[in-house]
Every structure is written in structure tokens, then in C-alpha cells.
Amino acid sequence: MALNNTYEARLVQQETALGAGLQVLLLVLLGSAIGLGTAGWLTGLTFAIATWAVLSRALHRSGSKSFGPANRVTLGRATLVGGVTALVADSFESSPPVTLFVGLTAVALILDGVDGKVARRTGTCSTLGARFDMEVDAFLILVLSVYVSMSLGPWVLLIGGMRYAFVGAARVLPWLNAPLPPSTARKTVAALQGILLLLGASGYLPLAATQAVIALALGTLVWSFGRDILWLYRTSRPRTSAPVASVSSVASVEEQLRALVPESVSR
């Protein structure tokens, strides 16, 4: 049994290492296709190493015996996000080809709806898989907001940084860690962020339309976070006020006590 568990653990670790290898391969392909610069190479390699290290540690702590088909899809999406990150880092020196940038990002966004379906159909839903999926989504939104902010201004960074600000605030305010009820509106707003940011980053729209699209993304995100934070605050407030008894109920209690106490004692 111990040998079998060790073998399964090694298989899981090999899959994460394979993901890092695919990330390096993608960087090589990008380098040969567009001449990826130093910043792009360093950022892409850092992303690959960090993803491998964090994911390996999380798998070890969770004791997972299988990586699972849904996590493989998410790992493939993370590889694409690493490529997008490398392109964004390289864009500080030279703009990446729009078609390549939009193509990689679009595929990563499309696959976001695939891994969840795979997990449900194969019965492999897990807390680790949900967290892995969420972190990949959040990082892609952050990278896209960085890219768009170079043309529209630093206010766009609020879109990518809002989720990380919420996580940081939750360390100081524990009530923010309470589970939220399922919400279709929250899921819709989260999905819109990547689509609207990609539309703004593509350069296909006039400047005024791009600003309106990104403002819409920020506005809906602020509304979604604000609604959830308000709900968490209201549900976390302790109920210290005791219900006030009505006059009639108090009178009835007094009458019952008088009936129970002898007249000599009451005098």
C-alpha cells in the first residue's frame, strides 16, 4: 500500500513537471516566432517555476492521488496564461503581434468554461481544483489589466488588483472569509472581465469605445464586490439585542407569578 501511494504521488508530481515543460516549450515557440525579448523570457520562466512549485506543494498538502482530467485542462490554460504573461512583459519594449496575443488569450478564456464541465462530468470536483481554476483566472485578469493600463492609465489596474486587495483585507478582517452563497450574477461579472479586457486590449475599437468597455468592466466588478462585502458584513454582525417583551406578555407573566405565590408571602 505504501509503495502504491508513493507511485501515485510521483505520477501527480510528474504531471506538474510536465506542465512546466510545456510552458518552456511555448516560450521557445514564441521566441522563434516573434523573437521574445529578455523580459518576456524571464517573466515566462518565473511564471512556470512559480506555478510548478505552488501547485506541487498544494497537491502534496492535499494528499491527492490523481491529478484529474479537469486539473489537466486548467494546467493547459495556465500554460497559455504564462505565454500571455510573457508577451505582456515583452510589450514594455515592443508590442506583441495582436493576432497572437488575442489568440492565446481567447483560447485561455474559452477553456475557463471547459475544466468545470469536465470536473462535473467525471466526478472529480475538488477544493484544490476550484482554487487552482480561480487563481489562474485572477492572474490572467491581472495581466490583462496591466497591458490595458499602458494605454488607458493606471486606473485599469483596479480591475486586476481588486481580488488581491480583497484577499489581503480578509487577513485583517476575518469576517470576509465567510463562504458566500452561490450567485449567477457574480459568475457573470467574473466572466465578463476577461472578455471586456481582451476587447479593450485588442485595439480593434476606437479609444472612446475602449474606455467605455473597460469602465463597464470596472463598474460591474465594483458592484459585484460591493454587494458581496455588504452581505458578508451584515451576516457577520453579532445579534446582541434581545427581543423586547410586549406589555401584555409582561402582565400575563405577573399574573401567573401572583397565582403561584401565597397571599401571605406577597404581602
C-alpha positions as CSV (number, residue, x, y, z in Angstrom):
1,M,0.0,0.0,0.0
2,A,2.8,2.4,0.9
3,L,4.6,1.7,-2.4
4,N,1.4,2.3,-4.3
5,N,0.8,5.6,-2.6
6,T,4.4,6.7,-3.4
7,Y,3.9,5.7,-7.0
8,E,0.7,7.7,-7.3
9,A,2.3,10.7,-5.7
10,R,5.2,10.5,-8.2
11,L,2.7,10.4,-11.1
12,V,1.0,13.5,-9.8
13,Q,4.3,15.4,-9.4
14,Q,5.3,14.3,-12.9
15,E,2.2,15.9,-14.4
16,T,3.0,19.2,-12.7
17,A,6.6,19.0,-14.0
18,L,5.2,18.2,-17.5
19,G,3.2,21.4,-17.2
20,A,6.3,23.4,-16.5
21,G,8.0,21.7,-19.5
22,L,5.1,22.7,-21.8
23,Q,5.4,26.2,-20.5
24,V,9.1,26.3,-21.6
25,L,8.2,24.8,-24.9
26,L,5.6,27.5,-25.5
27,L,8.2,30.2,-24.7
28,V,10.6,28.6,-27.2
29,L,7.9,28.7,-29.9
30,L,7.1,32.3,-29.1
31,G,10.8,33.2,-29.1
32,S,11.2,31.6,-32.6
33,A,8.0,33.2,-33.9
34,I,8.4,36.8,-32.7
35,G,11.8,37.0,-31.1
36,L,10.8,37.1,-27.5
37,G,12.9,39.5,-25.5
38,T,14.8,39.1,-22.2
39,A,11.9,40.5,-20.2
40,G,9.5,38.0,-21.8
41,W,11.8,35.1,-21.2
42,L,12.5,35.9,-17.6
43,T,8.8,36.5,-16.8
44,G,7.7,33.4,-18.6
45,L,10.2,31.2,-16.9
46,T,9.4,32.7,-13.5
47,F,5.8,32.0,-14.0
48,A,6.5,28.4,-15.0
49,I,8.7,27.8,-11.9
50,A,6.3,29.5,-9.5
51,T,3.3,27.6,-10.9
52,W,5.1,24.3,-10.6
53,A,6.3,25.0,-7.1
54,V,3.0,26.3,-5.7
55,L,0.9,23.5,-7.4
56,S,3.3,20.8,-6.3
57,R,3.1,22.0,-2.7
58,A,-0.7,22.2,-2.8
59,L,-1.0,18.7,-4.2
60,H,1.3,17.3,-1.5
61,R,-0.6,19.0,1.3
62,S,-4.0,17.9,-0.1
63,G,-2.8,14.3,-0.4
64,S,-4.3,14.0,-3.9
65,K,-3.6,10.6,-5.5
66,S,-4.6,11.7,-9.0
67,F,-4.2,15.0,-10.8
68,G,-7.5,14.5,-12.6
69,P,-8.7,15.4,-16.1
70,A,-10.2,18.8,-15.1
71,N,-6.9,19.9,-13.5
72,R,-5.1,18.9,-16.7
73,V,-7.3,21.3,-18.6
74,T,-6.6,24.0,-16.0
75,L,-2.9,23.3,-16.3
76,G,-3.1,23.7,-20.0
77,R,-4.9,27.0,-19.5
78,A,-2.2,28.1,-17.1
79,T,0.4,27.4,-19.7
80,L,-1.4,29.7,-22.1
81,V,-1.7,32.4,-19.4
82,G,2.1,32.0,-18.9
83,G,2.5,32.8,-22.6
84,V,0.3,35.8,-22.4
85,T,2.2,37.0,-19.4
86,A,5.5,36.7,-21.3
87,L,4.0,38.7,-24.2
88,V,2.8,41.5,-21.8
89,A,6.2,41.7,-20.1
90,D,7.8,41.9,-23.6
91,S,5.4,44.6,-24.6
92,F,7.2,47.2,-22.5
93,E,9.9,47.0,-25.1
94,S,7.9,46.2,-28.3
95,S,4.2,45.5,-28.9
96,P,3.4,41.8,-29.5
97,P,1.5,40.7,-32.6
98,V,-2.2,41.5,-31.9
99,T,-3.4,38.2,-33.6
100,L,-1.0,36.1,-31.5
101,F,-1.9,37.9,-28.3
102,V,-5.6,37.8,-28.8
103,G,-5.5,34.2,-29.9
104,L,-3.7,32.9,-26.8
105,T,-5.9,34.9,-24.5
106,A,-9.1,33.9,-26.3
107,V,-8.3,30.2,-26.0
108,A,-7.4,30.6,-22.3
109,L,-10.7,32.3,-21.7
110,I,-12.7,29.6,-23.6
111,L,-11.0,26.8,-21.7
112,D,-12.2,28.5,-18.5
113,G,-15.7,27.1,-19.2
114,V,-14.3,23.6,-20.0
115,D,-12.5,22.5,-16.9
116,G,-15.5,23.0,-14.7
117,K,-17.7,20.9,-17.0
118,V,-15.0,18.2,-17.2
119,A,-14.8,18.1,-13.4
120,R,-18.6,17.7,-13.0
121,R,-19.0,15.0,-15.7
122,T,-16.1,12.9,-14.4
123,G,-17.0,13.4,-10.8
124,T,-13.6,14.9,-10.0
125,C,-14.6,18.2,-8.4
126,S,-12.3,19.2,-5.6
127,T,-11.4,22.2,-3.4
128,L,-7.9,22.2,-4.9
129,G,-9.2,22.1,-8.5
130,A,-11.6,25.0,-7.8
131,R,-8.8,27.1,-6.1
132,F,-6.4,26.3,-9.0
133,D,-9.0,27.4,-11.5
134,M,-9.8,30.6,-9.6
135,E,-6.1,31.6,-9.2
136,V,-5.4,31.1,-12.9
137,D,-8.5,33.3,-13.7
138,A,-7.4,36.0,-11.3
139,F,-3.9,36.1,-12.6
140,L,-5.0,36.4,-16.2
141,I,-7.3,39.3,-15.3
142,L,-4.3,41.0,-13.6
143,V,-2.0,40.5,-16.6
144,L,-4.7,41.9,-19.0
145,S,-5.3,44.9,-16.8
146,V,-1.6,45.6,-16.7
147,Y,-1.5,45.5,-20.5
148,V,-4.6,47.7,-21.0
149,S,-3.3,50.2,-18.3
150,M,-0.4,51.1,-20.5
151,S,-2.7,52.7,-23.0
152,L,-5.6,53.9,-20.8
153,G,-3.9,54.7,-17.5
154,P,-3.3,53.2,-14.1
155,W,-7.0,53.2,-13.1
156,V,-7.4,50.0,-15.1
157,L,-5.2,48.2,-12.6
158,L,-8.1,48.4,-10.1
159,I,-9.7,45.6,-12.1
160,G,-6.8,43.2,-11.8
161,G,-5.9,44.2,-8.2
162,M,-9.4,44.1,-6.7
163,R,-9.4,40.4,-6.0
164,Y,-6.0,40.5,-4.4
165,A,-6.9,43.5,-2.3
166,F,-10.0,41.6,-1.1
167,V,-7.7,38.6,-0.1
168,G,-5.4,41.0,1.7
169,A,-8.3,42.6,3.6
170,A,-9.6,39.2,4.6
171,R,-6.4,38.6,6.6
172,V,-7.2,41.7,8.7
173,L,-11.0,41.3,8.7
174,P,-11.7,37.6,9.3
175,W,-15.4,38.0,8.6
176,L,-14.5,38.4,4.9
177,N,-13.5,34.8,4.8
178,A,-17.1,33.5,5.4
179,P,-18.5,31.5,2.4
180,L,-20.7,33.4,0.0
181,P,-24.0,32.0,-1.3
182,P,-24.0,30.9,-5.0
183,S,-24.7,33.7,-7.4
184,T,-25.2,33.7,-11.1
185,A,-24.6,37.5,-11.2
186,R,-21.2,37.0,-9.6
187,K,-20.2,34.4,-12.1
188,T,-21.4,36.5,-15.0
189,V,-19.4,39.6,-13.8
190,A,-16.3,37.4,-13.4
191,A,-16.6,36.0,-16.9
192,L,-17.2,39.4,-18.4
193,Q,-13.9,40.8,-17.0
194,G,-11.7,38.7,-19.3
195,I,-13.9,39.3,-22.3
196,L,-14.1,43.0,-21.9
197,L,-10.4,43.4,-21.1
198,L,-9.5,41.3,-24.1
199,L,-11.7,43.5,-26.3
200,G,-10.0,46.6,-24.9
201,A,-6.6,45.1,-25.3
202,S,-7.2,44.1,-28.9
203,G,-7.0,47.6,-30.3
204,Y,-10.0,46.9,-32.6
205,L,-12.1,49.6,-31.0
206,P,-11.8,53.4,-31.1
207,L,-10.3,55.0,-28.0
208,A,-13.6,56.2,-26.7
209,A,-15.3,52.8,-27.1
210,T,-12.3,51.1,-25.5
211,Q,-12.6,53.4,-22.5
212,A,-16.3,52.8,-22.2
213,V,-15.8,49.0,-22.3
214,I,-13.1,49.0,-19.6
215,A,-15.2,51.4,-17.5
216,L,-18.1,48.9,-17.8
217,A,-15.8,46.1,-16.6
218,L,-14.6,48.1,-13.6
219,G,-18.1,49.3,-12.7
220,T,-19.7,45.8,-12.8
221,L,-16.7,44.5,-10.7
222,V,-17.1,47.2,-8.1
223,W,-20.8,46.5,-7.9
224,S,-20.2,42.7,-7.5
225,F,-17.5,43.1,-4.8
226,G,-19.5,45.7,-3.0
227,R,-22.6,43.6,-2.9
228,D,-20.7,40.6,-1.6
229,I,-18.9,42.6,1.0
230,L,-22.1,44.2,2.3
231,W,-23.7,40.7,2.5
232,L,-20.7,39.4,4.5
233,Y,-20.8,42.4,6.8
234,R,-24.5,42.1,7.6
235,T,-24.3,38.4,8.2
236,S,-21.3,38.7,10.4
237,R,-22.8,41.2,12.8
238,P,-23.5,39.6,16.2
239,R,-27.1,39.7,17.3
240,T,-26.8,41.2,20.8
241,S,-30.1,42.8,21.1
242,A,-32.6,40.5,22.9
243,P,-36.3,40.7,21.8
244,V,-38.3,43.2,23.8
245,A,-41.4,41.7,25.5
246,S,-44.7,43.3,24.9
247,V,-46.7,44.9,27.7
248,S,-49.4,42.3,27.5
249,S,-46.8,39.4,27.8
250,V,-45.2,41.1,30.9
251,A,-48.6,41.5,32.5
252,S,-49.5,37.9,31.9
253,V,-46.3,36.7,33.5
254,E,-47.0,38.9,36.6
255,E,-50.5,37.3,36.9
256,Q,-49.0,33.8,36.7
257,L,-46.5,34.7,39.4
258,R,-49.2,36.1,41.7
259,A,-51.2,32.9,41.3
260,L,-48.3,30.8,42.3
261,V,-47.2,32.9,45.4
262,P,-49.3,32.6,48.6
263,E,-51.1,35.8,49.6
264,S,-49.3,36.0,52.9
265,V,-45.9,35.9,51.2
266,S,-46.9,38.5,48.7
267,R,-47.9,40.9,51.5
